[in-house]
Amino acid sequence: MELLAKDMAVKIGKKEIVKNASVHVKKRQFVGLIGPNGCGKSTLLKSIYKSLTPQQGTVFLDDLDVLKSSEKKVSQRLGVVGQFNEMHFDLTVHQMVMLGRTPHKGMLESDTQKDYEIVEEALARTNLLHYKERSYLSLSGGEKQRVILARTIAQQPQFMILDEPTNHLDIRYQIEILSCVKDLNIGVLAALHDLEMAAHYCDYLYAIKDGEIHAHGVPEEVLTPEIIEDLYQIKCQTFTNPVTKGLSFAYGF
Ligand SMILES: Nc1ncnc2c1ncn2[C@@H]1O[C@H](COP(=O)(O)OP(=O)(O)OP(=O)(O)O)[C@@H](O)[C@H]1O
């Protein structure tokens, strides 16, 4: 499934937060959004997944006009892992992940054996089988993050949007979560802060600065010292990571 968000513009109050940004995620691509705090990554993502109404722009998931389609129709195809996962009422981890099945059910339709199997698999993929009966509210930030990902996997979307999915996660879980998302082998658009992770997992990157697409291309084209210095106002050198053999970065002021 392809995502094409075209000419997106979002204004909050008098401030233009996203300015004429277009993003294309081809079939099964893992595409990253990078850029400094406050540059507009979350706002762009929210305008794509309908949590915010853009002033301008269109979003298509293949031939589905996302901004004009019902919540249910969109969530049958699109899964979202947002940045803040707070809830005011408590559920077990199993109940939380089962909520991922909701878009595929009619009103009052009960959970089937198939739903249970899908939830079990989502819990296994995110290493949460031992947490099934735990209360969601009692979990750490990183554990909650994994439950939200499991819920989104149980939704069986054909496309996933993630806003800083590795927030709160230690290095091992950052790798596990991004590998898990990559293994789903579906189209992904993710805002990422860690440039080394972005270089490793993304097929293509969009760099955002002041609400605009500042650069885009494969990681080697975007993650150059010049572009990184320009985006983050720091000094940067790139090198080959001796452990991963991938692109790595040294920063300074
Ligand atoms: N509801 C709002 N009212 C006013 N300003 C807002 C609102 N939502 C976002 N902004 C502003 O829009 C700008 C972009 O915010 P956004 O959350 O999209 O950035 P981001 O790139 O995702 O940042 P981060 O990396 O810190 O998560 C920020 O200056 C933020 O303060």
PDBQT file of the ligand as one rigid body, heavy atoms in Angstrom, charges set to zero:
ROOT
HETATM    1  N1  LIG A 301      -1.939  23.052  19.453  1.00  0.00    +0.000 N 
HETATM    2  C1  LIG A 301      -0.880  23.839  19.273  1.00  0.00    +0.000 A 
HETATM    3  N2  LIG A 301      -0.929  25.157  19.552  1.00  0.00    +0.000 NA
HETATM    4  C2  LIG A 301       0.148  25.952  19.350  1.00  0.00    +0.000 A 
HETATM    5  N3  LIG A 301       1.305  25.531  18.828  1.00  0.00    +0.000 NA
HETATM    6  C3  LIG A 301       1.406  24.240  18.517  1.00  0.00    +0.000 A 
HETATM    7  C4  LIG A 301       0.329  23.317  18.711  1.00  0.00    +0.000 A 
HETATM    8  N4  LIG A 301       0.730  22.081  18.307  1.00  0.00    +0.000 NA
HETATM    9  C5  LIG A 301       2.006  22.250  17.881  1.00  0.00    +0.000 A 
HETATM   10  N5  LIG A 301       2.404  23.532  18.016  1.00  0.00    +0.000 N 
HETATM   11  C6  LIG A 301       3.733  24.076  17.685  1.00  0.00    +0.000 C 
HETATM   12  O1  LIG A 301       4.065  23.649  16.391  1.00  0.00    +0.000 OA
HETATM   13  C7  LIG A 301       5.465  23.432  16.281  1.00  0.00    +0.000 C 
HETATM   14  C8  LIG A 301       5.691  22.028  15.716  1.00  0.00    +0.000 C 
HETATM   15  O2  LIG A 301       5.325  21.070  16.703  1.00  0.00    +0.000 OA
HETATM   16  P1  LIG A 301       5.455  19.495  16.431  1.00  0.00    +0.000 P 
HETATM   17  O3  LIG A 301       4.967  18.804  17.642  1.00  0.00    +0.000 OA
HETATM   18  O4  LIG A 301       4.817  19.189  15.141  1.00  0.00    +0.000 OA
HETATM   19  O5  LIG A 301       7.032  19.368  16.276  1.00  0.00    +0.000 OA
HETATM   20  P2  LIG A 301       7.934  18.073  16.222  1.00  0.00    +0.000 P 
HETATM   21  O6  LIG A 301       8.857  18.281  15.068  1.00  0.00    +0.000 OA
HETATM   22  O7  LIG A 301       7.122  16.839  16.235  1.00  0.00    +0.000 OA
HETATM   23  O8  LIG A 301       8.747  18.223  17.586  1.00  0.00    +0.000 OA
HETATM   24  P3  LIG A 301       9.358  17.114  18.593  1.00  0.00    +0.000 P 
HETATM   25  O9  LIG A 301      10.553  16.556  17.906  1.00  0.00    +0.000 OA
HETATM   26  O10 LIG A 301       9.742  17.964  19.756  1.00  0.00    +0.000 OA
HETATM   27  O11 LIG A 301       8.305  16.120  18.910  1.00  0.00    +0.000 OA
HETATM   28  C9  LIG A 301       6.036  23.650  17.671  1.00  0.00    +0.000 C 
HETATM   29  O12 LIG A 301       6.572  24.951  17.729  1.00  0.00    +0.000 OA
HETATM   30  C10 LIG A 301       4.827  23.530  18.574  1.00  0.00    +0.000 C 
HETATM   31  O13 LIG A 301       4.967  24.324  19.740  1.00  0.00    +0.000 OA
ENDROOT
TORSDOF 0
